[in-house]
């Protein structure tokens, strides 16, 4: 005798007749997506906390982390993990301050102050 309700038994029987690959894709892809979008950033934020970057780089107290970056690109190179930085000012509550990235190879933090790094340089017609 089965403990499953008849509707669930019928659903599993239908999946059994279908391609078994589609069943595992339907089960594993949401889990994989959750791990990539939630688990990886949470693990990296634990391994490389923003408080460590603040202490090492002596950032002012009004500067805070706005978002994380798994791939952190700076003009000096690409790094594995980083934070987008914002500053709280009287005129603008979230003014872009820069980006700080973790250099895993050399074991330190790299700071880029200023404007947001662009994805591609704008084209000029000469």
QUICOR-V380885 format. One record per helix or strand of 2 or more residues. SS is the DSSP state (@ for helix, = for strand). FROM is the first residue (numbers start at 1). LEN is the number of residues. If there is no record, write none. Layout:
((SS:FROM:LEN) (SS:FROM:LEN))
This chain:
((@:6:12) (@:20:28) (@:50:8) (=:63:7) (=:72:3) (=:77:3) (=:81:7) (=:95:9) (=:108:6))
